[in-house]
Amino acid sequence: MSKALDSFLSRNLDELKSKGLYNEIDVLEGANGPKITIRGRQLINLSSNNYLGLANDARLKAAAVEATEKYGVGAGAVRTINGTMDIHTELEKKLARFKGTEAAIVFQSGFNCNMGAISAVMTKNDAILSDELNHASIIDGCRLSGAKIIRVKHQDMEDLREKAKEAKLSGLYEKIMYISDGVFSMDGDVANIPGIVEVCKEQDLISYIDDAHGSGVMGHGAGTVKHFGHAKDIDFQMGTLSKAIGVVGGYVAGSQDLIDWLKVRARPFLFSTSLTPANAAACMEAIRIMEEDGSLHDKLWENGRFLKAELKKLGFNIGNSETPITPVIIGEETLTQKFSRRLIEEGVYAKSIVFPTVPMGTGRVRNMPTAAHSREMLEEALRIYERVGKELGVI
Ligand SMILES: *Cc1c(COP(=O)(O)O)cnc(C)c1O
């Protein structure tokens, strides 16, 4: 190994380890579901993004197996060479219909979708107004585009309006975009889509909503934008196929022209092999289920409401989430980490999230109830929460 690399790695790894910041990854022995097995122990899982429980759904598994039998395990090429199979275009048509747009384009992940889609449209001659709490993939996608990045105060429409006006008046930029998460995953708050549409229309901004945590959850599954009835007003409805949809992949739904452009300019689409046939088929089955049957969606919200109400009754600070995402805000960083560790020891897998992912002093244990949790599992989790909360003096 190069001496420079060796010293870089050992210096930085040692520093992380000495500060207790080195993350040891837990390995699941089996499927990701409402219960998971780690080191031989069964735990109630409150940490996945598998909102509807579809990651291990029998119908999706059957669709994946059937597609594998018919099409094989790999697509064999990037989309533009000969890696576009009929199931890829069918998935895109279904997504567009579900989202209420003319067309859609599918990528291999939500992360690379943001990397590809933002930089296909925005250049160094442009500016991007970006909510200060946006996801890492948005931040990286914006950086890659070379556009000027202007941070906007979280969910502050007046700040957005002022900064948009200022950017326009400067005359420095050809195009200006506003980009925001649809649902913010740390607090569970929902983007003000009507407010965003108003300012974007008024200031002629390109609008981009990353609905990774809203797809499958908001708008009866179709997402935050459709929830507010603005499918035709938001230019980019970006989402992921790896959270509520339960599989893997990302997409943008929008106008036919936008999608045509992304198909010739988005680099992960052009230079990285397409979704496997099993992925594409399983995603289509997930959309079919969401369109035909609202019961998983309803169960998710019922479980979310139950968990929130009961945690609040116990005396925990659960913040102001508007979605099933349920943070339990502990505050101090080491106490938060200890709280999560004790929960895991007692049988609840709920991870701590601390600075720098969230502001200093707002450490939290984040709970993600899903449609697959039974009432008994949540009641058991609540009993453990009560015990650990009292033990550590949080309640
Ligand atoms: C998870 C997430 C992504 C990345 O999605 P993947 O499909 O897991 O790559 C992008 N944006 C937001 C807001 C997310 O929460």
The ligand as an SDF file (V2000), in Angstrom:
LIG
                    3D

 15 15  0  0  0  0  0  0  0  0999 V2000
  -32.8260    7.5460    0.8310 C   0  0  0  0  0  0  0  0  0  0  0  0
  -32.8520    8.8150    0.0980 C   0  0  0  0  0  0  0  0  0  0  0  0
  -32.2910    8.9220   -1.1730 C   0  0  0  0  0  0  0  0  0  0  0  0
  -31.5110    7.8030   -1.7950 C   0  0  0  0  0  0  0  0  0  0  0  0
  -32.3430    6.7810   -2.2390 O   0  0  0  0  0  0  0  0  0  0  0  0
  -31.7320    5.3450   -2.5740 P   0  0  0  0  0  0  0  0  0  0  0  0
  -32.7230    4.7710   -3.5030 O   0  0  0  0  0  0  0  0  0  0  0  0
  -31.6330    4.6090   -1.2860 O   0  0  0  0  0  0  0  0  0  0  0  0
  -30.4110    5.5660   -3.2230 O   0  0  0  0  0  0  0  0  0  0  0  0
  -32.4090   10.1170   -1.8420 C   0  0  0  0  0  0  0  0  0  0  0  0
  -33.0510   11.1690   -1.2880 N   0  0  0  0  0  0  0  0  0  0  0  0
  -33.6030   11.1060   -0.0660 C   0  0  0  0  0  0  0  0  0  0  0  0
  -34.3280   12.2940    0.4890 C   0  0  0  0  0  0  0  0  0  0  0  0
  -33.5210    9.9270    0.6680 C   0  0  0  0  0  0  0  0  0  0  0  0
  -34.0630    9.8680    1.8820 O   0  0  0  0  0  0  0  0  0  0  0  0
  1  2  1  0
  2  3  1  0
  2 14  2  0
  3  4  1  0
  3 10  2  0
  4  5  1  0
  5  6  1  0
  6  7  2  0
  6  8  1  0
  6  9  1  0
 10 11  1  0
 11 12  2  0
 12 13  1  0
 12 14  1  0
 14 15  1  0
M  END
$$$$
